[in-house]
Amino acid sequence: MSDRFAQARESIYQAHNEDPNKHTTSEGKERPYETHYAEQMEFYLQKRAPDASDVLKLAVCGQHFRRWEVPRSSFNMNKVGYHSWRTHLKKRQAQQVSDILKECGYSDEDVSRCISLIEKEGLKQGEEEVQVLEDVACLVFLDDQFDEFKDKHDDQMIVNILKKTWVKMSKQGQDLALEIPMTEDCKALVGKALEG
């Protein structure tokens, strides 16, 4: 691990640790949610692409950088508002994380690359590292957020979301998704989504 990588990662985690939203661990301890989320992202990156570049690792670690500072409610609560919020977040997060890379001595090329990754430029064109980041985000959703998320929405909406999530992933990502331990309810919903 290079000094600049360790320094950049530490700076990203220092910000994550300020998240006022909490995640309760299986041991009953509370931790900042973004710290937990970044650790989950890193865990799945190691499974999906163990030889990932430092820039991809930092982009994965900082994908939701200071996201809590821009709540969903700060944009219109409709579909257009949702997409505007997501676009705003991607650009904001990409800029803030790339600033950390710059401060830690990364080249202009690496800084630009970090922005492209967090903004997911080239995803539809099959850009490999962007696809890895997308796979990792989808895997974390399925493993860490899906069970709670499904309780807030009706089954048909969940099945539609799962279908959209599935087609965003590469074959490697899909294979890893099928290895995730799930409750019977979640398995049934995934089964319905894959049937269609």
N, C-alpha and C positions, 0 to 999 in steps of 0.2 A: 504494500500500500504506500503510494507516494505521499510526501508531506502535504502537497497541495490538495490531494484528494481527501486526506484525513481532515485537513483544515476546513475544506468546503463542506464536507459531510457534517462536521461538528457544528458549523454555522447554521446549516439547514435544520439540524436537530434542536439547536438552541431556540430557534423560532417555533418549531413544533411544540416544544415543551411549554410554550406560553399559551397554548390553546386552552381556553376556559372550559370547553366541552370535554367531558370525561368519558372514558371507556372503563367498564368494570371487568377485570380479568376473571378467569375461572377460579382464582383463589380469593376473589372478593375485593381485590385492591383497585383503587381508582388511579387511572393514568390519563394524561392529556390524549384526546382522541387522535390528533394528527401524528403524535409520536407512535401510537399503536398502528395507525394506518400505514405510515412509512415503513415500519418494521415488517408489516404484512407484504407490502409491495416488494421490499428487498428479499423476503423469503421466497416469493414466487418468481422473482427475477432469477434467483439462484437455480431454481428448478427449470425454468424455461430457457435461460441463456447463461450458463455458468461462466462463460468466457466473455461476458459483456464488457464493452469499453467503459472506462471511468466516466466519460461524459454521459453515457446511457444510464449508468448506475446512479449518477447524481440527478439526472432528469427524473428517473423513477422515484428516487427518494424525495424529490421536491415537487412532485406533480401537483399536490394540493397545497402548495406553500401559502400559508396565512389565509387559507380559504375562509376561515371563520369570520374574517373581517368584512366579508361581503356576503351578507345573508341573502338567501333566495328572495326574501320579502322586499329587498331593495329594488327589485325589478317587478314589472307587471306580472300578476299571478295568472298568466295564460301561456299558451304554447310559444308565442313569439317572445314573451318575456323570459321564458325558460331558456330558449336558445340564445337570446341576447346575454343573459346572465352567464351561461356556459362560455360563450365566446369572450366576454369580458374577463372571466376568470383565467382562461387559458393564456390570454395575452399578458395579464397582470402577473400571473405565476411565472410565466416564461421569462419575463423581464427581470423580476426580482431574483430568481434563481441564477439567471445568467450574470447578473451583477455580482453575485457571490463568487462565481467562477472567475470573473474578471479580477476581482479583488485578490483572489488566491493565486493569480499568475497564469491562468489558462490563456491560450492564444485566442485571437479574434475568431479564428476558424472554429475552435472548440466552443466559444461563447455562442456563435451563430448556430452551431449544430445543436446546442442545448435548447435554444429558442425553438428551432424547428421540431425537435422531439416533443417538447411539452405542448406546443401548438398542434402537434400531430400532422405536420405538413407531409404530404406524400403517402398518407395511409391508403387512400383509394388506388394509388398507383403501385402499391405493393412494396413500398420502401421498408426494408427488412427491420431496421432498428425501431422504426415507428410502430410496426406491426408487433414487435416484441413488447413494447410499452403498452399497447392496446390489449394484448393478450393478458399481461400481468394485471392491468386494471380490471379486466373482466373476471379474472380468476379470484381476485380479492373480493369483488362484489359477490360472486357466487359462494365463496367460503365464509366471508365475514359479515356480509350485510343482507344477504338474500333472505335468511330465515326471519329476521325482524321486518324486512321490507314487505314480505308477502302478507304479513298480518294487517298491513295498512291498505291493501288494495284487493279488488276482487280477482278471482282466479283467471278470468279471460284476459284482464289487463296484464297480469303477471306472465301468462303464457306468451302474450304478444311481446313483452319486454324480453323474455328469455329467447324467443326466436330472433329478435334483433341483436341480442348479445351474442348468440351463437354464430351468426353470420359475420360478425365483426372479427371473430377469432380465426387464427390459422389452424391447420390440422394439428400441429403440436399443442397449441393452446386448448383445443377441444379435447384432445387425449388427456391432458392434465386435468381438465374440468371434470372428466368422467371418473377421476380418481378421488375427488373431494368427498369426504364422508358427509352425508346429509341425512336429515330426518326423513321419515317416510313421506310426510306431506311434501317436502321439497323435491324428493325423488320423483313423486307422482307428477308434480307440475313440470319438472324437466322432461319427463317421459312424454307428456302431452305436447310440449313444445317441439320435441324432436320428431314426433309422429307426423306433424304438419309440414 
